[in-house]
Amino acid sequence: MVEKPGDYIWSTYLDYIGERKPLIKNLDTSFILKQLDNDLKSAKKKYKNQVLTNITMQNPLANTFEGIAVGDKEFIDNIKRKISIAGRNREIAETKFVGAHSASGIIKKIEDLFGIKKVEIFSKRRNNLYRKLAIYLLKEKTTLRLREIGDMFNIDYVTVSSVAKRFEKEIRDNKKIHHMMAEIIHSMQNNESNA
C-alpha cells in the first residue's frame, strides 16, 4: 500500500508515536502504549520499533493459536495454560452433588438467620446483599446449573456467574460480609451434622 506506515493517511501510526494530532476524534493511544511501557516517551519509541521491525511481515495472523492469540511460543504456551485451567473450572453440575444443599433450604436458612422475608432475598433493589448471598450460595452449594439459578432470580446465567464472582471478592474484602458468610456456612454445617 505505502512505503512507510506514516504515509497512509488513515493509519494511526503517527498518532501513536506522537508525530501528529490524531485525525480520529477522541482517539486514546494511552491504553495501547501503556501495554508497552508506563513511561509514555519510552512506550512511543517501543511502538515505533515494533511497527518498523514487523513492517515486512506478510500475514500477522498466519501463526495464530486457535484464531485467538498471536505471539511468540512463550506467550502462546501461557494462553494454552490459561485455557486449560479455565476448561477445568467449567461448570459440570453432576460433579457438585457431594455435600450439596437444596435451594429451598439455603433460602430458608438466609431468611431465618438474618430475620428477613423471602421477598427481600429476591428483590431487585440495588446492592441487595441477601440476593447476592443467595446467588453465591446457590451456585457454590447446590447442584443447580447457572441457568436454573438465573431462572429463579429472573436473570441471565452469565449474570449469575458474575454476581457470584463479585460477591466472592466482597467476602474477601469486607469484614462484615466475611463474618456474615462464615455465620451462614457454620449454620449450614451444623445442619449437616445434625441430619
Buried (B, 14 or more C-beta within 10 A) or exposed (E): EEEEBBEEEEBBBBBBBBEEEBEEEEEEBEEEBEEBBEEBEEBBBBBBEEBEEEEEEEEEEEEEBEEEBBEEEEEBEEBEEEBEEEEEEEEEEEEBEEEBBBBEBBBEBBBEBBEEEBEBBBEEEEEBBBBBBBBBBBBBBBBBBBEBBBBBBEBEBEBBBEBBEEBBEBBEEBEEBEEBBEEBBEEBEEEEEEE
